[in-house]
Amino acid sequence: MATLTVNAVTQAGFRDDNALVAAAGGGDAFAPGSDVFCRVNNGGGSPITVTFATPGTVAGLGIADGGGSVTNAQSRLFGPFPAPIYADPTTGLVIVTYSGVTTVTIGVFRIPAP
């Protein structure tokens, strides 16, 4: 599992294609935040499922994991990832897993409020 860099987006602009890295077979992790988003690209020939673990509970009930499907040859944005919902209690990071990683890339971005 790799810990991904959270890239700051500024008014000067940011080339997000430079920040995309190969998805790790065992999953990845990144710092949470209500201003944090990620982009998942699926360069493969089949759809994949991306899952963001939600280890917390509300009133004793588990919170359903976040994520969704990324169609083949498409990209999808996910987020935000507020810490109270997504932070792993041991590491403090968001844990993301993939149903497949061949030709899948991910980038994590912080888009601060003005």
Backbone as CSV, one residue per row, in Angstrom:
resi,resn,N_x,N_y,N_z,CA_x,CA_y,CA_z,C_x,C_y,C_z
1,MET,0.846,-1.180,0.000,0.000,0.000,0.000,0.883,1.232,0.000
2,ALA,0.641,2.108,-0.958,1.411,3.343,-1.053,0.628,4.492,-0.433
3,THR,1.352,5.427,0.189,0.725,6.658,0.670,0.894,7.706,-0.418
4,LEU,-0.221,8.177,-0.936,-0.223,9.102,-2.051,-0.037,10.540,-1.583
5,THR,0.625,11.343,-2.394,0.802,12.762,-2.130,-0.487,13.495,-2.442
6,VAL,-0.883,14.403,-1.546,-2.026,15.268,-1.810,-1.475,16.534,-2.470
7,ASN,-1.845,16.767,-3.711,-1.335,17.884,-4.509,-2.232,19.099,-4.358
8,ALA,-1.640,20.256,-4.075,-2.413,21.487,-3.903,-2.717,22.114,-5.256
9,VAL,-3.989,22.405,-5.487,-4.412,23.107,-6.690,-4.485,24.591,-6.337
10,THR,-3.872,25.423,-7.162,-3.856,26.865,-6.901,-4.472,27.611,-8.076
11,GLN,-4.640,28.915,-7.904,-5.182,29.725,-8.996,-4.226,29.783,-10.181
12,ALA,-2.962,29.502,-9.933,-1.986,29.474,-11.026,-2.168,28.247,-11.914
13,GLY,-2.957,27.284,-11.440,-3.220,26.087,-12.229,-2.347,24.920,-11.801
14,PHE,-2.743,23.731,-12.229,-2.027,22.513,-11.865,-2.274,21.479,-12.951
15,ARG,-1.210,20.895,-13.477,-1.354,19.833,-14.483,-1.599,18.530,-13.763
16,ASP,-2.853,18.140,-13.666,-3.182,16.950,-12.891,-2.649,15.663,-13.506
17,ASP,-2.390,15.647,-14.812,-1.841,14.434,-15.413,-0.435,14.140,-14.894
18,ASN,0.276,15.170,-14.424,1.604,14.947,-13.844,1.533,14.330,-12.455
19,ALA,0.378,14.382,-11.817,0.235,13.894,-10.451,-0.382,12.503,-10.376
20,LEU,-0.738,11.932,-11.499,-1.356,10.607,-11.497,-0.288,9.528,-11.381
21,VAL,-0.542,8.569,-10.500,0.396,7.467,-10.277,-0.350,6.147,-10.423
22,ALA,0.390,5.085,-10.654,-0.212,3.760,-10.790,-0.877,3.334,-9.490
23,ALA,-2.084,2.816,-9.601,-2.796,2.288,-8.437,-2.088,1.036,-7.939
24,ALA,-1.958,0.901,-6.626,-1.275,-0.255,-6.023,-2.247,-1.415,-5.845
25,GLY,-1.772,-2.620,-6.139,-2.592,-3.815,-6.027,-3.185,-4.035,-4.654
26,GLY,-2.472,-3.656,-3.608,-2.981,-3.807,-2.241,-3.736,-2.605,-1.751
27,GLY,-3.948,-1.618,-2.610,-4.649,-0.409,-2.223,-3.688,0.733,-1.966
28,ASP,-4.229,1.903,-1.742,-3.450,3.107,-1.477,-4.063,3.840,-0.299
29,ALA,-3.367,4.876,0.164,-3.848,5.690,1.278,-3.471,7.141,1.019
30,PHE,-4.245,8.064,1.596,-3.928,9.487,1.482,-4.564,10.236,2.645
31,ALA,-4.061,11.443,2.874,-4.565,12.277,3.968,-5.986,12.746,3.652
32,PRO,-6.893,12.654,4.628,-8.265,13.097,4.402,-8.399,14.610,4.472
33,GLY,-9.550,15.090,4.085,-9.868,16.507,4.206,-11.161,16.824,3.488
34,SER,-11.883,17.814,3.993,-13.133,18.196,3.337,-12.872,19.012,2.077
35,ASP,-11.593,19.260,1.780,-11.206,19.925,0.533,-10.349,19.004,-0.340
36,VAL,-10.388,17.697,-0.069,-9.565,16.713,-0.789,-10.451,15.890,-1.726
37,PHE,-9.972,15.754,-2.967,-10.669,14.987,-3.996,-9.656,14.088,-4.691
38,CYS,-10.119,13.032,-5.342,-9.186,12.228,-6.132,-9.788,11.911,-7.491
39,ARG,-8.897,11.721,-8.419,-9.253,11.366,-9.792,-8.714,9.973,-10.056
40,VAL,-9.582,9.090,-10.523,-9.180,7.731,-10.870,-9.405,7.554,-12.360
41,ASN,-8.353,7.171,-13.070,-8.417,6.890,-14.511,-8.351,5.385,-14.714
42,ASN,-9.231,4.887,-15.532,-9.220,3.472,-15.878,-8.873,3.356,-17.353
43,GLY,-7.635,3.006,-17.642,-7.189,2.850,-19.021,-7.444,1.469,-19.576
44,GLY,-8.070,0.602,-18.797,-8.281,-0.776,-19.216,-9.525,-0.971,-20.061
45,GLY,-9.780,-2.217,-20.415,-10.910,-2.569,-21.266,-12.150,-2.979,-20.515
46,SER,-12.101,-3.001,-19.174,-13.253,-3.394,-18.356,-13.446,-2.383,-17.232
47,PRO,-14.685,-2.217,-16.756,-14.917,-1.320,-15.630,-14.231,-1.850,-14.365
48,ILE,-13.901,-0.936,-13.462,-13.362,-1.314,-12.159,-14.211,-0.654,-11.081
49,THR,-14.117,-1.180,-9.869,-14.785,-0.581,-8.719,-13.725,-0.023,-7.790
50,VAL,-13.923,1.217,-7.362,-13.036,1.882,-6.412,-13.796,1.991,-5.097
51,THR,-13.142,1.609,-3.983,-13.795,1.639,-2.678,-12.977,2.466,-1.709
52,PHE,-13.634,3.411,-1.042,-13.024,4.239,-0.002,-13.607,3.784,1.329
53,ALA,-12.762,3.224,2.187,-13.224,2.672,3.459,-13.745,3.777,4.368
54,THR,-14.844,3.478,5.054,-15.431,4.391,6.041,-15.509,3.641,7.361
55,PRO,-14.449,3.733,8.181,-14.384,2.916,9.396,-15.255,3.410,10.545
56,GLY,-15.852,4.586,10.416,-16.616,5.157,11.518,-18.024,4.614,11.626
57,THR,-18.695,5.050,12.676,-20.096,4.711,12.887,-20.861,5.974,13.274
58,VAL,-22.172,5.927,13.072,-23.076,6.976,13.519,-24.170,6.288,14.319
59,ALA,-24.305,6.683,15.580,-25.301,6.075,16.471,-25.148,4.557,16.505
60,GLY,-23.892,4.087,16.464,-23.613,2.657,16.543,-23.781,1.900,15.242
61,LEU,-24.148,2.584,14.174,-24.341,1.924,12.883,-23.170,2.228,11.963
62,GLY,-22.709,1.224,11.258,-21.605,1.399,10.322,-21.977,2.311,9.174
63,ILE,-21.010,3.090,8.714,-21.204,3.964,7.566,-20.827,3.174,6.315
64,ALA,-21.693,3.196,5.310,-21.402,2.463,4.070,-20.151,3.033,3.410
65,ASP,-19.307,2.142,2.874,-18.107,2.579,2.167,-18.478,3.458,0.981
66,GLY,-17.571,4.400,0.656,-17.755,5.261,-0.501,-17.116,4.654,-1.731
67,GLY,-17.314,5.295,-2.857,-16.690,4.844,-4.093,-17.707,4.594,-5.169
68,GLY,-17.280,3.843,-6.164,-18.159,3.539,-7.276,-17.401,2.940,-8.438
69,SER,-18.091,2.814,-9.542,-17.518,2.200,-10.739,-16.850,3.253,-11.610
70,VAL,-15.737,2.858,-12.215,-15.076,3.693,-13.217,-15.097,2.884,-14.512
71,THR,-15.847,3.375,-15.476,-16.007,2.696,-16.758,-14.665,2.579,-17.466
72,ASN,-14.519,1.527,-18.272,-13.285,1.351,-19.032,-13.032,2.567,-19.917
73,ALA,-11.757,2.945,-19.996,-11.283,4.077,-20.807,-11.902,5.406,-20.381
74,GLN,-12.244,5.534,-19.105,-12.828,6.766,-18.571,-12.121,7.147,-17.274
75,SER,-12.438,8.350,-16.770,-11.949,8.761,-15.459,-13.138,9.249,-14.653
76,ARG,-12.951,9.265,-13.318,-14.026,9.704,-12.431,-13.409,10.435,-11.250
77,LEU,-14.078,11.505,-10.807,-13.661,12.245,-9.621,-14.459,11.765,-8.420
78,PHE,-13.783,11.664,-7.273,-14.422,11.265,-6.021,-14.054,12.271,-4.934
79,GLY,-14.912,12.448,-3.968,-14.602,13.302,-2.836,-15.785,14.166,-2.488
80,PRO,-15.663,14.963,-1.468,-14.518,15.135,-0.573,-14.423,13.999,0.438
81,PHE,-13.359,14.012,1.244,-13.073,12.945,2.197,-12.867,13.502,3.607
82,PRO,-13.928,13.968,4.270,-13.774,14.522,5.617,-13.261,13.458,6.595
83,ALA,-12.322,13.856,7.424,-11.671,12.923,8.359,-12.645,12.179,9.263
84,PRO,-13.679,12.812,9.828,-14.562,12.067,10.732,-15.230,10.854,10.086
85,ILE,-15.344,10.873,8.773,-15.984,9.757,8.074,-14.962,8.778,7.511
86,TYR,-13.861,9.279,6.951,-12.946,8.433,6.183,-11.619,8.087,6.850
87,ALA,-11.211,8.787,7.889,-9.882,8.542,8.474,-9.824,7.191,9.187
88,ASP,-8.857,6.380,8.810,-8.612,5.109,9.483,-8.193,5.402,10.925
89,PRO,-8.771,4.706,11.914,-8.448,5.023,13.311,-6.998,4.757,13.692
90,THR,-6.306,3.899,12.976,-4.911,3.594,13.282,-3.953,4.540,12.580
91,THR,-4.160,4.762,11.284,-3.215,5.567,10.497,-3.648,7.015,10.310
92,GLY,-4.939,7.294,10.435,-5.461,8.625,10.174,-5.611,8.926,8.696
93,LEU,-5.413,7.923,7.839,-5.457,8.108,6.388,-6.724,7.502,5.789
94,VAL,-7.083,7.968,4.596,-8.156,7.355,3.822,-7.568,6.124,3.134
95,ILE,-8.258,4.997,3.217,-7.814,3.765,2.568,-8.678,3.538,1.328
96,VAL,-8.020,3.397,0.177,-8.730,3.166,-1.083,-8.252,1.840,-1.675
97,THR,-9.202,1.036,-2.163,-8.873,-0.232,-2.818,-9.570,-0.265,-4.181
98,TYR,-9.090,-1.165,-5.021,-9.555,-1.244,-6.405,-9.860,-2.698,-6.749
99,SER,-10.880,-2.926,-7.589,-11.178,-4.295,-8.020,-10.181,-4.770,-9.065
100,GLY,-9.447,-3.860,-9.665,-8.385,-4.176,-10.612,-7.474,-2.970,-10.728
101,VAL,-6.202,-3.203,-11.049,-5.270,-2.073,-11.115,-4.513,-1.964,-12.434
102,THR,-4.732,-2.899,-13.347,-4.031,-2.838,-14.625,-4.456,-1.585,-15.377
103,THR,-3.509,-0.739,-15.710,-3.689,0.550,-16.398,-4.595,1.518,-15.636
104,VAL,-4.648,1.385,-14.302,-5.424,2.312,-13.463,-4.453,3.274,-12.792
105,THR,-4.766,4.577,-12.872,-3.960,5.592,-12.193,-4.862,6.423,-11.292
106,ILE,-4.231,7.040,-10.284,-4.963,7.850,-9.312,-4.143,9.089,-8.979
107,GLY,-4.826,10.183,-8.733,-4.208,11.415,-8.253,-5.080,12.005,-7.166
108,VAL,-4.454,12.590,-6.154,-5.191,13.178,-5.029,-4.893,14.672,-4.994
109,PHE,-5.943,15.472,-4.808,-5.828,16.917,-4.929,-6.542,17.634,-3.795
110,ARG,-5.938,18.703,-3.317,-6.561,19.586,-2.327,-6.970,20.850,-3.074
111,ILE,-8.265,21.165,-3.002,-8.786,22.363,-3.647,-9.277,23.268,-2.518
112,PRO,-8.427,24.194,-2.068,-8.790,25.018,-0.921,-9.908,26.007,-1.261
113,ALA,-10.700,26.310,-0.236,-11.739,27.314,-0.392,-11.102,28.682,-0.534
114,PRO,-11.727,29.591,-1.274,-11.148,30.926,-1.465,-11.115,31.719,-0.162
